[in-house]
Amino acid sequence: QVQLVESGGGLVQPGGSLRLSCAASRSIFSANVMAWYRQAPGKERELVAGITRLTSTNYADSVKGRFTISKDHAKNTMYLQMNSLKPEDTAVYYCHANMYGLGEYWGQGTLVTVSE
């Protein structure tokens, strides 16, 4: 079993920044892929950004150039640096991990609200 705990969400003004963290209960070195998803009210959950075991990354078109995904194996933590935030970025952000030999896991989510 793997527990994923997100943190760092909150209320921010348009144009502001936040950094989300996803702390894993065990080593993320063997994670095939880790990713951030988000779900806005009334919408389906969507992929925001992903990072592979070899640190290749991919981003949704809507966040390219504004968001950066990264991970720190020593801290068993994945991050999402979000800059130039827009109201349409408002959503619950979820951490996801595909762990080699263990399966897939989700965090409980952290709310990001971008508003004046």
C-alpha positions in Angstrom: 0.0 0.0 0.0 1.0 3.5 -0.7 -0.5 6.7 0.9 -0.3 9.9 -1.0 -0.9 13.2 0.8 -1.2 16.5 -1.1 -0.7 19.9 0.4 -0.1 23.5 -0.6 -3.6 24.3 -2.0 -5.4 27.5 -1.1 -6.8 30.8 -2.3 -4.6 32.9 -4.6 -5.3 35.9 -6.8 -5.1 35.7 -10.6 -1.5 35.9 -11.7 -0.3 34.4 -8.4 1.7 31.3 -7.7 1.3 28.2 -5.6 3.4 25.0 -5.1 1.6 21.8 -4.5 3.3 18.9 -2.8 2.5 15.2 -2.9 4.2 13.2 -0.1 4.4 9.4 -0.5 4.5 6.9 2.3 7.2 4.9 0.6 10.0 5.4 -1.9 8.9 6.9 -5.2 12.0 5.7 -7.0 10.1 2.8 -8.4 7.1 4.8 -9.5 6.6 4.2 -13.3 4.7 7.5 -13.6 3.5 10.1 -11.2 1.0 12.8 -12.1 -1.2 15.6 -11.1 -4.8 15.6 -12.1 -7.5 18.2 -11.4 -11.3 18.3 -11.3 -13.2 21.5 -11.5 -16.8 21.7 -10.4 -19.1 20.1 -12.9 -16.2 18.8 -15.0 -14.4 15.5 -15.4 -11.0 14.9 -13.9 -8.2 15.8 -16.3 -4.5 15.2 -16.5 -2.5 18.3 -15.7 1.1 17.0 -15.7 3.0 13.8 -15.5 6.6 12.7 -14.8 8.1 9.3 -15.5 10.6 7.3 -13.5 13.3 8.7 -15.8 11.9 12.3 -15.3 10.4 12.8 -18.7 7.5 15.2 -18.3 4.3 16.1 -20.1 1.7 18.8 -19.6 -1.8 19.6 -20.6 -1.8 22.3 -23.3 -3.7 24.6 -20.9 -0.8 24.7 -18.4 2.2 24.5 -20.6 4.7 27.3 -19.8 3.0 28.1 -16.5 3.2 24.8 -14.5 6.3 22.7 -13.7 6.2 19.2 -12.3 9.1 17.8 -10.4 10.0 15.2 -7.8 12.5 14.7 -5.1 13.4 11.0 -4.5 15.2 11.8 -1.2 12.0 13.3 0.2 9.6 10.9 -1.5 7.7 13.9 -2.7 6.4 15.2 -6.0 5.7 18.9 -6.7 3.7 21.1 -9.0 4.8 24.6 -9.2 2.0 26.7 -10.6 2.7 30.2 -11.9 0.5 32.8 -13.6 -2.6 31.2 -12.2 -5.9 31.9 -13.8 -9.5 31.5 -12.5 -10.0 28.5 -14.8 -7.2 26.7 -12.8 -9.6 26.5 -9.9 -10.1 22.9 -9.1 -9.3 20.1 -6.7 -5.8 18.8 -7.5 -5.1 15.2 -7.1 -1.8 13.3 -6.9 -1.6 10.0 -8.7 1.1 7.3 -8.7 1.6 4.2 -10.8 3.9 2.2 -8.6 5.9 -0.7 -10.1 4.5 -4.0 -8.8 2.1 -2.2 -6.4 -0.6 -0.7 -8.5 -2.1 2.8 -8.8 -2.8 5.2 -6.0 -4.6 8.5 -5.5 -4.3 11.2 -2.9 -7.3 12.8 -1.2 -6.9 16.1 -3.2 -6.2 19.7 -2.3 -8.3 22.6 -3.3 -6.9 25.5 -5.4 -9.0 28.5 -5.8 -8.0 31.4 -8.1 -10.1 34.4 -7.4 -10.0 38.1 -6.6 
